[in-house]
Amino acid sequence: MTETENKITALIVEDHTLVRRAIRGFLEAQPDIEVVGEASEGESAVKMCAEFAPDIALLDLIMPVMGGVEAARRIRDISPRTHIIILTSYHEDEHIVHAIRAGAKSYLLKDISPDELVSAVRRAARGEVNLHPRIAAKVLAVINGSRDMSDPASDLTARELEVLKLIADGMSNSEIAGSLGISEKTVKSHVGNILSKLQLEDRTKAAVFAWKQGIVK
């Protein structure tokens, strides 16, 4: 077995170039870790996982084209051996629940140190779960039934509900962006998350869902 075959292979998925390069630098400085690729959004990450089947995929949550939750779900389908680590700034309950449901076994916040990140990658490669302390507390709260998960719409954030209502009103992404005062890129990310969480194929079905569920009247 070669030295390369002994290394932990990792894919970095992060839409901010400086952050992505910094993470790569931390990991590549380790003798036992090899970064096999980088991606700036989820769709490219899925394709790279299909090609390389890395041991680890480090995913941000909020990215253009395809967000981290949907990317995690597709990566788990196409490369079951890949252990998904969410590395993000978001620690709201809904983000955590969706990511874990999508197949992520590790959820870290970007305030961790480089050494903690490297340690988390090694632990993940051994199949161990990694949860930031703040995340662990929230996961326990969900397990203890503090949040109703029976209604699919309960998975949506307040902003995603706003976007869903405007989709049901027939607005385009650019119109939604103007109405909410956010970028069209952000709207696309919200739409992708809505479709993923509700397990719907397109925005037309999302609109029908909103009407049927009484989200809009």
C-alpha positions in Angstrom: 0.0 0.0 0.0 1.4 3.4 -1.0 1.8 6.5 1.3 -1.1 8.2 -0.7 -3.4 5.2 -0.1 -2.8 5.6 3.7 -3.9 9.2 3.7 -7.4 10.5 4.6 -8.8 12.0 1.4 -10.9 15.2 1.8 -13.1 17.4 -0.4 -13.6 21.0 0.6 -16.9 22.6 -0.4 -17.1 26.3 0.5 -18.2 29.3 -1.6 -15.8 31.8 -0.1 -12.5 31.4 -1.9 -10.3 32.7 1.0 -12.0 30.5 3.5 -11.7 27.5 1.2 -8.0 28.1 0.6 -7.3 28.6 4.3 -9.0 25.3 5.1 -7.0 23.6 2.4 -3.8 25.0 3.8 -4.6 23.7 7.3 -5.4 20.2 6.0 -2.6 19.9 3.5 0.0 20.7 6.2 -0.9 17.4 7.8 1.1 14.3 6.7 -1.9 12.0 6.9 -4.5 14.2 5.0 -4.8 14.7 1.2 -7.2 17.2 -0.3 -8.5 15.7 -3.5 -10.5 18.7 -4.6 -12.4 21.9 -3.9 -15.8 23.1 -4.9 -17.6 26.4 -4.5 -21.2 24.9 -4.5 -23.0 21.7 -3.9 -23.7 20.5 -7.5 -20.0 20.4 -8.3 -19.3 18.7 -5.0 -21.7 15.9 -5.8 -19.9 15.3 -9.1 -16.5 15.3 -7.5 -17.7 12.8 -4.8 -18.9 10.6 -7.6 -15.4 10.7 -9.2 -13.2 10.6 -6.1 -15.3 9.0 -3.3 -13.3 10.9 -0.7 -13.2 9.8 2.9 -14.4 13.2 4.1 -16.5 16.0 2.5 -16.4 19.3 4.4 -19.5 21.2 3.5 -20.7 24.7 4.1 -24.5 25.1 4.4 -25.5 28.2 2.5 -24.0 28.2 -1.0 -25.3 29.1 -4.5 -26.8 26.6 -7.0 -27.1 23.8 -4.4 -26.9 24.3 -0.6 -25.1 22.0 1.8 -28.2 20.1 2.9 -29.2 18.9 -0.5 -25.5 18.3 -1.4 -25.1 16.1 1.7 -28.2 14.1 0.8 -26.9 13.5 -2.8 -23.4 12.7 -1.7 -24.7 10.1 0.8 -26.6 8.5 -2.1 -23.7 8.5 -4.6 -20.8 7.9 -2.2 -22.0 6.2 1.0 -18.4 5.8 2.2 -17.9 9.6 2.4 -18.3 11.0 5.9 -19.9 14.4 5.7 -18.8 17.2 8.0 -20.8 20.4 8.1 -18.6 23.4 8.7 -20.7 26.5 8.9 -21.5 29.7 10.8 -25.2 28.7 11.2 -26.3 27.1 14.5 -30.1 27.5 14.3 -32.1 24.4 15.2 -33.6 24.0 11.7 -30.2 24.0 10.0 -28.9 21.4 12.4 -31.9 19.0 12.0 -31.9 19.2 8.2 -28.2 18.6 7.9 -28.3 15.5 10.2 -31.4 14.2 8.4 -29.5 14.6 5.1 -26.7 12.3 6.4 -24.2 14.6 8.1 -22.7 12.9 11.2 -20.5 15.9 12.1 -21.6 19.5 12.6 -18.9 22.1 13.4 -19.0 25.9 13.6 -16.4 28.0 12.0 -15.2 29.4 15.3 -13.1 26.2 15.9 -9.4 26.3 15.7 -7.3 24.8 12.8 -6.1 22.1 15.2 -9.7 21.3 16.2 -10.7 21.0 12.5 -7.8 18.7 11.7 -8.7 16.5 14.8 -12.4 16.5 13.6 -11.3 15.2 10.2 -9.3 12.4 11.7 -12.1 11.4 14.0 -14.6 11.5 11.2 -12.4 9.2 9.1 -12.6 6.7 12.0 -16.4 6.9 11.8 -16.8 9.0 15.0 -19.5 11.7 15.3 -18.3 15.3 15.8 -20.6 17.9 17.3 -19.7 21.4 18.3 -20.8 21.8 22.0 -23.5 24.3 21.1 -24.8 21.9 18.4 -24.8 18.9 20.7 -27.1 20.8 23.2 -29.5 21.6 20.4 -29.6 18.0 19.1 -30.5 16.8 22.5 -33.3 19.3 22.7 -34.7 18.0 19.4 -34.3 14.4 20.6 -36.2 15.2 23.7 -39.2 16.4 21.7 -38.9 20.1 22.1 -39.6 20.6 18.4 -42.5 19.2 16.4 -41.0 17.4 13.4 -44.3 15.8 12.2 -45.2 18.7 9.9 -42.9 19.0 6.9 -43.5 22.8 6.8 -42.1 23.0 10.4 -38.7 22.3 8.9 -38.7 25.6 7.1 -37.1 28.7 8.5 -39.1 31.9 8.9 -37.4 33.3 5.8 -38.0 30.1 3.8 -41.7 30.3 4.7 -41.7 33.9 3.3 -40.1 32.7 0.1 -42.5 29.9 -0.2 -45.5 32.2 0.2 -44.1 34.4 -2.6 -43.5 31.4 -4.8 -47.2 30.5 -4.3 -48.1 34.0 -5.3 -46.4 33.4 -8.6 -43.3 35.6 -8.1 -40.1 34.9 -9.9 -36.7 34.7 -8.1 -35.9 38.3 -9.1 -39.3 39.5 -7.9 -38.9 37.7 -4.6 -35.4 39.2 -4.2 -36.8 42.7 -4.7 -39.7 42.1 -2.4 -37.6 40.8 0.5 -34.5 43.1 -0.1 -32.1 40.2 -0.6 -30.0 39.0 -3.5 -31.3 36.7 -6.2 -28.5 34.3 -5.3 -29.8 34.1 -1.8 -33.3 33.5 -3.1 -32.1 30.6 -5.2 -30.5 29.1 -2.2 -33.7 29.4 -0.2 -35.7 27.8 -3.0 -33.3 24.9 -3.2 -33.6 24.4 0.5 -37.4 24.5 0.4 -37.6 21.9 -2.4 -35.1 19.7 -0.5 -36.8 19.9 2.8 -40.3 19.4 1.4 -39.0 16.7 -1.0 -40.6 18.4 -4.0 -39.3 18.4 -7.5 -40.0 22.0 -8.6 -41.4 25.4 -7.5 -44.8 24.6 -9.1 -45.2 21.7 -6.7 -44.0 23.9 -3.9 -46.7 26.4 -4.7 -49.4 23.6 -4.7 -48.0 22.4 -1.4 -48.3 25.9 0.1 -51.9 26.2 -1.0 -52.9 22.8 0.2 -51.3 23.2 3.6 -53.0 26.6 4.1 -49.7 28.4 4.2 -51.2 30.8 1.7 -54.9 31.5 1.3 
